[in-house]
Amino acid sequence: MRRIPATIVTGFLGAGKTSLVRHLIGAATGYRLAIIVNEFGELGIDRELLLGCGDENCRDDDIVELANGCLCCTVADDFLPTLSKLIDRPEPPDHILIETSGLALPKPLVQAFAWPEIRTATTVDGVLTVIDAAALAAGRFADDPAAVAAQRADDPTIEHDNPLEEVFGDQLACADLVILNKTDLVAPDELARLTDEIAARLRPGVRIVAARDGVVPPGVALGLDAAAEDDLAARPSVHELEGEHDHDDFDSFVVTLDAADDALLARLASTIRAHDVLRVKGFVAVPGRDRRQIVQAVGDRVQHYFDREWEPGEERATRLVVIGKKGLDRSAVVAALGG
């Protein structure tokens, strides 16, 4: 029996994973795709973005959202049952795309494909790690997670914990293909430097592809035939050395506004800078406009566009997911945004 290939799309917050998945949905003609989307936070955004892409392949029953926690921590409870349901459909998909949250570790998902319940029916075609080139150029992930783990092992009294960089290191270690996204925001010489630095951290044979707006040909991103579940030993994880992966280092909450004004985007950027917010994404109800506005922010880079018209009877409210490190002042952020 043919095993259904599955592609795991991982990468840090705001790297462009959803843009990549949206592109693949529209470009992979002739494939019946199923998509599993994992959210970190109270409000599901990414499934709505995929359903709003305007492509006939974005059917409701083919796009499944798991919002009960990070997939790498809820494999048995959420991921495996969902995957089994997709496999057991009368018309199973030709390919499965799994978009993790920006805080998820890919290796536990790869390990799940070695479980007897699904091993005979599916295989990990490849792990795609999406990187925000501009964020990396700004030094967001300068530390070496392996060196941090070694220093902690030598002297446990030293405080070297940086969860963002550890997650980034694990995502690189598990990659079969690295997509260096948003390359239009980086100068050519800086892009060459970043490419060399990333390549030095990858397993032999792992390629790096430069991209803008998550646009990568399906022939490049799909069909890697990596069978990653059979190659677990070559994909080391810092968190296997340090114990259980814990998301208590992060806070996430939803800001709901009854109305938006022309200054909201400017306030959003200044609020992000003032409170060191990592990521913001959501929907904005712009007065006088019949279309829903999407807002995506990584650091204080705020992007926005209109994706579709508000549906009849749909609540026109501004709802933003805010993600930051533990201790983020929720009340101050809400007040700064006008809530």
DASUL-V5178 format. One record per helix or strand. SS is the DSSP state (2 for helix, 1 for strand). FROM is the first residue (numbers start at 1). LEN is the number of residues. Records with the same first field share a line. If there is no record, write none. Layout:
SS = FROM-LEN + FROM-LEN
This chain:
1 = 4-8 + 33-6 + 63-4 + 95-5 + 122-11 + 177-5 + 207-4 + 250-8 + 279-6 + 291-8 + 301-9 + 318-8
2 = 17-11 + 46-6 + 60-3 + 71-3 + 75-13 + 106-7 + 116-4 + 133-5 + 145-10 + 163-11 + 183-3 + 188-12 + 218-4 + 228-3 + 232-3 + 238-5 + 264-12 + 330-8
